[in-house]
């Protein structure tokens, strides 16, 4: 089949076109146009309001990750949820991925069919708007670069997941093209170049700032941020096995441009970044827009602590592993493995960096006026469940970050009243993307240290931070990897980071290890608790073929040009 079949057909009508909340309000005149279940080409592509309705439906296809119970963190070593029906448990952790067992990515994040459907809509918009004799040049100049960005955005997920994919920029039509609709895969390098070149070409065609009404659309800086991320991915060991330094230099330069010239900064309080008050704020670069009770999220209900004040509230679908917890430093900036850090394994939650308390709900942590206890033997309903008998934590932890503590989880499940945006990229991405690329290109120079210090300053008092100023390139690489993990925990970035670093497999592979929990007990029944790291999930398996997802069997069956181009190992 063609990559975006069954979406190849001659479009004369567009059914059930939906508006995304916040992406441009409709005037009363809109109520007088042709009914939207029978919208003709003439009606859509001659009227900017109708064309925007079509465009807004493309925006609506951005992954709806605040309404997803199985987020990408659950494929990684950041979260272990005992429910064995989840994709992570069924496919990823058992290395059971195949062309016929193609794992559904969260909200179709890199789903082949869904993304090619979205790409087709982008191509159709570009073709029709370009050809329109009545839409103004101003409208075309504003909207076409937006849609080229969206097309690149959908392509970048396909490329990260599958490697090279067919690059299609025309509207395929089996009625007129016949077998010509079947396209072979482009190479990995060709696909990356297409995405990077597209984003570079449109950056200066996009606005440098956005009005309130245009929040959620791309600006110049949004395009450059995606470009810098794709360049970083292309420079990383998975896609750059020869370690071509020029690729690291290119990624560093793009991200440095945003740091030096862009309008962004770090929010002073890390814990507020994912609250509605910070929607489209100074740190947010590109985000899916949400509005409570209209297009709101279920995040608190799906991800929050299970029992609060004696009642089951949430599903608990983010449960931090001990491995993630251990990567948070102490408040002096040293890792807990450093003898000088002051870490006490029998009092492990004291004197940790601020990000720990703003990210993790641990035994004894407050939440919504309650104290969450995961320890055994005290009658707590949140007592750790190592047998996965119910929704209660399997690791001894729940997530705090990305949740709005003011929202009751049961209300959230029923009403989708979460109002925080889902952030795809924020300024911290750019800072750490730059630091990593520059360290690989030139070593830990002053600019790399400057970025790391700037980022850590809101979590670790600079006066107390014992960050060494004489790190080797390898030591700085290790530090940046740890900073990325704790900074972006629960933001669905860990999967792609571990893959691009090519650190998933092998004897010490990140995704080839047991995962652990914290068992807290009072063995002598005297109020003295012991803390023991125990296995929560054993014998996780990884197969190196999974550095790339397979081409789905349905595509291989129907497209003769892709059939011989399956990824290795499938």
N, C-alpha and C positions, 0 to 999 in steps of 0.2 A: 504494500500500500504506500501511497504518498505519505510523507511524514505527518501531514495534518488532515488526512482522511479520517472520518467521513465528512469533513467540513468543506470538501471541494464540491461546489455546485454553483450554478449560476444564480447570483443573488439579485432578485428583483424585489424582494420584500425582506424586512428585518423584524422578526417577531419579538415581542415582550422586551423591548429595550428599557433598561432600568437606569434610574439616576442614582449616583453615589451621593450620600448625604454630605454636604459641605463642599461639593465640587461644582458650585454654580447654581443659584436658585433660579426657578422658572418664573417668568412674568405671567400675568393673566392672559396675555396674548397666546401663550403656549397652550392654553385650554381650547383654543379655537382651531388648532391644526388637525390634520388628518389623524384618525385614531392610530395608536402606536402598534396595533396588531396588524395594520395594513399600511405600512410606510413605504412609499414608492421611492425609487432612486431619485426622482425629480424632487420629491419633498425633502429627502434627507440632505442631498448635496447641493441644494440651492439656498438653504436656510441655516445660518450659523447656530441657531438654537437647536434645531434637529440634529445637525452634525455633532454638536456638543453632547447631545443625549447618547449618540452612538459612542463617542469618545469616553464619556463617563462610565459606560458599561465596561470599557477596557480597563479603566482604573479600578473598577469594582472587582476585577480578576486578580489584582495583587493579592498574594497569599494572605488569607484571613487567620493569622496565627494567634490572635486573641480569642478565637473561637474553636481552638483545636485541642482536644484532650490528649493527643499523642504528639507532643512537640519533638523537634529534632534532638533535643538534649537527651531524650530517652534512648537514642541510638548510641550514645557515647558513654564515657565513664564518669560523667557528671551527675547522673541521676539513675537510681535503680528503683523501679516500681514493680512490685511482685506480680501484677496481673499478667498471666501467661498468654492472654489473647492479644497483647500489644505487639506491634510489628517488630520492635526491638527484640523482644524475647523470642518470637516465632521465627524470624528470618535473619536478622542482622547478627545477633549474638550466637546463633548456631551456624553461621556461614552457610545458610540455606538459600541464598539468593541465586536465581537462575532466570533465564529468559521467560520461562513459563511461570516462575514464582517471583514476579517483578514486584518488589515491595512498594506499597503505596506511600509516597513521601507525605509528610504532614501538609495538609491542605493543598496537595498537588504541587508542592514547592518546585520539584524538578520532574514532574510527571510529563512524559513524552507527548501524549495526546493533548493534554490540557494546554501545555505551553505552545504547541504548534497551532492549536485553535486560536490562542491569543495572538500569536504572530500573524496568522492569517487576517485577523481583524485589524491589526496594525497595517498590514500591507494594503488591505482594502480601503482603509481610511486614507492612507497616503495617496493611493491611486485616484480615488474619487475626488478628494479635495484638490489635488493637483490639476485634475482635468476640468473641474467645475468652472463654468463661464460666469457664474454669478457670485460665488464667494469671493470676498475682497482679497487683494494682495496682503493686506494687514492681517486678516484672519489666517491665511495660509502661512505667513511668515511666523505667526505665533504658535499655531497648533501643530504643524508638520514636524518641527524639531521635538516637540513634546512626545509625539507618537514614535519617532525614531528612537528616543530614549527608552520608552516603554518596550519597544521591540528588542533593543539591546539588553534590557533588564531581564526579559523572559529568556533570551538566548543565553545569558550568562549563567543561569541556573542549569540549563541543558548542558552547556559546555563543562561546567564544573563536575556535573554528575556523570556525563557520558564521554567526555572528550570531544573529538570532532563530530559535528552534526551537519546535516544538509543546511546550507545557507540559502534561504529562499526570501527574496525581496519582491517578487511579483505575485499576483493573485492567480493561483492555478485553477484551471477550469477543465474538467474532464470532458465536457461536451465539445470543446473546441481544440483541446490539445491531445486528447487520447493518451497514448503511452508516454507522451512528453511530460506528464505530471509526475512521473517517477524520477526522483533525484537521488543520486548517490551521496554518501557522506563526504563532507569536506574534511580535511585533516585537522588535527588539534591546532596546529599553528595557524592555519587559514581561518579557523573559527575565532580564535583569540584575536587575530589581527583585524578581522571584520568588526568585532565588538569594540576593540580599542579605537580603530579608525573612525567608526560611527560616532562614538562619544567625543572624540577629539574634534570631529567636523562640526558637531552641533553645539559644542560648549559655548562658543561666542555668539550663537544665534539665540541662545536662551537668556532670559533676564538675569541680572546679577543679584536682584532681590525680588521677593514675592510680596504681593499685597495680601491682606488678610483673606480675601476671597479666593486667592490662588494657592493657599497653603495645601500641601500635598502634591503639587505639581513639581516638575523638575526645574531647577535653576541651573545656571552655569556651574555652580559649585557642586550640585547634585551629580551632574554628568561627570565632572572631573573626579568626584569621590568614587563613583562606580568604575571609572577608567583606572584610577589608581589601585583599586582593589583587584580588578582583573589583571593588571600588570603585575601586582604582587603575587597573585596565584600562578601566573605564567612563569614568574621568576623562581618559584619555590621548587624544592628538589623533585617533587612528583612530575612536574612538567618541564623541568630544566635540569636533566640529569648531568649535563656537562658543566653546569654551574657557570653559564654565560653571565659574566658580571654586568655586561651592558643592560641586561634585563632588570637586574636589581637597581641599577642607576636610573633607568627609565621610571620605575615605580617610585623611587625616592623623589625624583624631580617633580612628578605629578602631585604627590602628597605634600611636598614642601611648598608648592605653589598655593595650595589651599590653606596651609598653616600661615603663610606670609601675607596672603591677599584676601582670604575669605573672611566672612563676617562672624565666625564662630568662636566660642570659648567654652571652657569647662564650667558646668554648674557647680557652685561652691559645695552644695550638700548632695553627695552621691545618692543618698537614699530618696531624693525627690525626683530624680530624672524621669521615672516612669509614672509619675502622678499627672492627672489631667492639667494641673496648673502649669506644667512644663511642656505641654503639647506644643510642638513647633517652636520651642524655646531656643535659647542661644546655643545649646549643645546639639539639638536635633538637626540632622541634615536631610534625611528622607524617611518618611514614615507613612504607614497606612493610617488613614484618618478614621476615628471612631467618635460616636456621639451617643451618650447613654440613652437607653430606652428607644432609640431610633435605629442606629447602627452601632450598638454597644458590644462589649466583650463579655465573655464568660470566665475570664481568667481566674478570678478569686474563687469561684465555685469549683472549677476544674482542678486548680493547682494548690489551693490553700490548705492549712492544717485541718485534719479531719474532724476532731472534736474540739469544740470551744465552749467553755462554761457548761459542760455536761451534755451538750447536744451535738449530734453529728451535723456538721455544716458543709464540708467540702469533700471532694474526691481524693485529694492528696496526690495528684499526679505529677508533682515534682518533689522528689525525695533525694536530697544531696547525698552523694557517697562520701565515705571517709576520705577517699583519695582527693576529692575536691576540697573538703574541709582542711586537709593537711597542707594544701598549697597556699592558704592564706598565711601571711607572715605575722610575726609579732608586732607590737606597736613601735618597736625600734627598727622595723624594716627587715629584720633578719628572718630567714626561713626557720621553721621549727626544728629542722635537722641541725642547725648550727648550735654548738654547745654554748655559745655566748648569747643566744636568743632569750634565755630565761624561760623557755617552754617547760611546763610541768605536765607530763602525760597523765597524772592523776588529778590535775586541775586544769584541763585543757582549754577552757573557754575564757580564761582571764588574760588580760593584757594582749589581746589580739588587735590587729589593725582594724580601723573603722569599717572597712568594706565587709569584713566578716559579720559584724553585727547587723549590717544593713542588707545582707544577702541571705543569711542562714537563720532559721529558727532551730535552736539547739535545746537540749534539756535544761529547763530553768529559765528559758527566754519568755518575755512577755509578748502577748498577742491579744488585742482587743479586750484589754482588761483582765485577761486570764494569764496564768502561768502554765506554759506547755511543758509537761513532764513526760519524757519518753523512757525513763528508768523503769526497771522491773521491780515488782513487789510492793508498790505503794498504792495500788488500786487505781492507777491512772488509766483512763480510756485510751490514751495515746501511747500506752506502753508498747515498746518495740515489738514488731511481729516478724520474727525471722522465718516463720513458716508461710507467710503470704496468705493467711486465712481471710483477711478482710482488707479494707482500704487503709488501715493504719500504717504508719511509716515502717518500712522494711530496713531502714538504715539508722534510725534514731534521730533523724532530722526532717524538717520540712523547709520549703523555700519561703523566703520573705520578699526578696527582690522581685520587681515587676508587679507586685500586688499592692492594691490600695487597702490599707488596714481599716479604713473607714467604712468599707463595704461588707455587709454580711453575706457570707458565701451562699446561703440558701436563697436569699433575695437575688443574688447574682445569677444563680443557676436558672431561676424562674424568669428573670426579667432582662438578662443581658444588660445590666446597668453599669458595666465597667466603661469608663469614659477615657481611659488613657490610650494614646496611640500605640501602635506597634512600630518600634523604631528599627528600620533596616540598617541605617548608618547614622552614627553620631560622631561628634568631633574626636572622641577618644579613639574611634576607629582610625581616623586619619593620623593621629599622633603615633599610635602604635604601628600602623602600616609604614609610616616614615621611618620610625626607629629601627624596625626590622630590616627594611630595605637598605637603609644607610649603613647599618652594622654589617650586613652581608657585602655591601659594595666597598666600604672603606674602613670597617672596623669601628670600635666604640669611640668615635670622636666626640668633641664637645657638644655638637648638636644632638647626638644620640642621648648623651647624659642629660642635656637640657630638657628633652622631651620626657624622659623617664622621671626626672625630678618633678617636673610640672604635673605629671599625672599622679604620682604618688603623694603629692603634697596635700591633697584633700582627704587622704586616708591615713597618712603617717606624718606626724609633726616633723617638719624639716629639721628642727633643732635636735630631735631624737633619732632621726633616720641614720642608720649606720651603713648606708649604701657605700660599698667600696668604690673608690674612684680609680682603681687600677685593674679593672676587669679585663680579661682577654676577650677576644672575639667570641670564643666558644662559651665563656662564662656569661657574657652579655646575651648571647643567643638563648641560653638556658633561662636567664632572668626574664627576657622578653616573652618567652613561651609561658612562663609562670604568670607574668603580669597579664597576658592576654586571657589566660584561663580564668583568673579571679575577676578581672575587670568585666569580662563579657559572659560570666556565668548566667545561664538561663536565657541568653539572647540568641540561641540557636546558631552559634558560630563554631563551637568546639569540633563538630563533625568535620567540617571542611578544613579547619586548621590542622587537625591531626593527619588528615589525608594528604594535604599539600606538603606537609613536612615529611611525608612518607615514614611516619612513626607508628602506624597502626599494627603492623605485623612483626614477626620474628620473636625470638626468645624473650625479649624485653619489650615487646610491642605494647603500646598503650591500650589497644583493644584486644589484646591476647592474654589478659590477666584476670585473676579473680578480683571481684570488687568487695569492699568491706563496709561494715557497719560499726557503730559504737554501742557495745553492750554495757550498761551501767547497772551494777548490782550492789546489794548490801549483804555480803555473805555471812556476817556475824550478827546481823539484825540489831546493830547498835548505832545506826545512823551514819556509819562510815561507808561511803560508796566507792567501789572500784570501777575503773574504766578500762575496758578490754576491747581491742579491735578484733572483730570476728568476721568471717567470710559471710557475705550476704548473697553472693552469686558466684558459684564455682564453675571452673572449666569453660569459661567463655572462649569461643573459637573465632578465629579470623582466617580468611583466605585472601591472599594478595590479589586475586582477580577482582575483589570488591573495592579496590582503589578506583575502579570505574564501575558504574552500574551497567547491566546488560541492556542491549537493545531489546525491547519487549518482543515476545514471540509473535504477537499479532502484527507487528510491523514487518518482521522478517517474512511472515507468511504471505503478505500482500504486496510487498515492494521488492521486485527481483533485483534491483540495483543495490539495495541495502543488505539483502540476504547473505551475501558472502562477506559482509563487513562487520560481523559481530565482534564485540570486544574480546580480548584474549581470555581464555579460561572458561568461557560459556559455551 
